[in-house]
Amino acid sequence: MEAIRESVEDYETHAMLCRAIDRTTASDRKADAVARAAAVLSLAADKVLKASDAHLLMCHEPNNRTVVDSVRVDVFKALTTRQD
C-alpha cells in the first residue's frame, strides 16, 4: 500500500510540474529554469525505469530506491525554482 501511495504522489508531482511548465510557457517567459524543468520532466520516467532494479516489482523483494528518490528531489527542485 505504501508503494501505491508513493506512486500516486509521484504522478501528481509530475503533473504539477507539467502544469507549471505549461503556464510559464504560455506566458511567453522563456527562463532557463523552465528549460531545466522541462528536461527534468522529460528524463524522469526513463531514469527510474532504467534503474538496475526497476524490474523488482514485488514488495517483499528489497530494492535500491536511490534513483527514484533522486528523481523525486529533482522534480521538487524544479517545482520550487522561481521562473522570473
N, C-alpha and C positions, 0 to 999 in steps of 0.2 A: 504494500500500500504506500509505503514511503517513496518508492521509486516512481509510482504512478503520480503521486502528488508533485514530486520534483519535476517530472516531465511536463506536467500541465503548467507549472510555474515557468519552466524554461520556454515553453511555447509562447506563453503570454508575454514574457520578457522580450522575446524575439519579435513578436507582433508589435509591442510598444516601440521598439527601435525602428521597425519598418514604418510605422505611422509617423514617428518623429522625422525620419528622413524624408518621407513624402511631404510633410508640412513644410519643412525647411526648403526643400527643392521647389515646391510650389510658390514660395515667397520670393523666388529668384535670388536667394542668398547662396552663394557658391563657396562657402567656407571650407577650409581644409578639414575641419572637424567632420563635416558632412561626408566628404570623400573617405575619410578614415572609418567613419561609422558604417558606410555602405560596404567597405571592404571587410570589416568585421562580420557584418551580416551575411555577406556572400560566401565567406570562408568557414563560418561557424559549423554548419552541419557536416561538411567534408572533414574538418579536423576531428570531430567527435567520432564519425563513422569509420575513419581510417585509423583510429587508435588500435594498438595491437590487441587489445582485449575486448573490442566492441562486440564481438560475436558471443560473448558470455552473457546470455540473457537471463539465466536462472538466478534467482535471488540468493540461493544458498551457495553459489559459487563466488568466491572473493574476486574482485577485480579492482584495477587501478583507476581511481576516479580523477586523477591529476589532470588529464586532458579536458574532461568535462568541466571541472572546476575552473580551470584556466580560461576556457571559452566563456563560461558564465561571468567571470570577472571582466573579461574584455568587453562583453556586451554591456554590463553595468557601467563601466567606464565610459563607453561610447554614449550611453544614455545620459550620463551626468555631465558631459563636457558641454560647455557653453558654445552656442552656434552663432557668435557675433559676426 
